[in-house]
Amino acid sequence: MAEKTAKGNDLQRGERLQIMLDEAELKALDDFRYHNRMPSRAAAIRELLRRGLAGVGYGADITGARSEAFGVITPPMGTPDKAED
């Protein structure tokens, strides 16, 4: 039987990963999360993982991704708007 979310929907992610962070790493994660208005620490970790992998040349599976996630219509998720000088 598939796992369910809090709302009763099927869980879309099949694997769980547990990590240990020190205080400085946790503070940096929370700062990133709140600055980018991420809904959860898990969402912030997934976004940072995507960015890190993309930064070193590993692409992510884009199946089913919306164009807004890649900055086609709007800035990429978590990218602060920058005013032109």
N, C-alpha and C positions, 0 to 999 in steps of 0.2 A: 504494500500500500504506500502511495506517495505521501511525502510530508506535506503539511498544509501551512499556509501563512496565518497570521492572526485573524485575517478576514475570511479564512476558509478556502482560499484559492490554492491551487497546486503550486508548490514551491518550484520555481524555474531553475534554480541553481542546484546541481546535483552533488557538489562536493563542499565539505566544510573544512575550513583551515583555521587552526588556533595558533595565535602568535603571542609572544611575550614582548612587552615594550617597557623601557625604563621611563622615568618621569619626564625627561626632556623629550623623548620621542612621542609620548602620549600628549604632551602639551602642544607640540608641533602639529600633530594630527588633529587635535581639537581646534587649534587656531585655523588650520586649513579648512576644516569642516565648516566652522562658523563663518569664516570670511567668504566662502563660496556657497554658503547656504545649502549644504548637503544635508539630506534627511537623517543620516545615521553615520556612525563611525565606519560601518561596513561599506557604505556607499563611498565615503571619502577614501578608504583604503583601495577599493576597486578603481577609482578614478586616478589615484596616485600610481597604482600599478600599471594602468593603461598608459599613463604619461611616461613613466619610466621606461617601459618596454618600447614605446614608440621612439623615445629619445635615443635608444641604442640600436634602432633599426628593426625591432621585432614588431610586426603588425598584429593587431588584434582581430579576432573573428568578427566580421562586420555583418554577419547574417542577421537580418531583421532590425538592424540599427537604423535609427532615423537620421536624416541628413543634418538635423540641428546638432546632433552629437559630434559632428565633425566640422562645425563652423561654416557649413554651406549657406545656411540661411541666417544664422546668428553666430556670435562668437562661440567657440567650443565650450562645452560644459566646464564650469569652474574658472573660466578665463575672465579676469576682471576687465571691465570696460576701461579703455585708456583714452583720455582726451588728447587731441592733437594740440601741440604747442604753437 
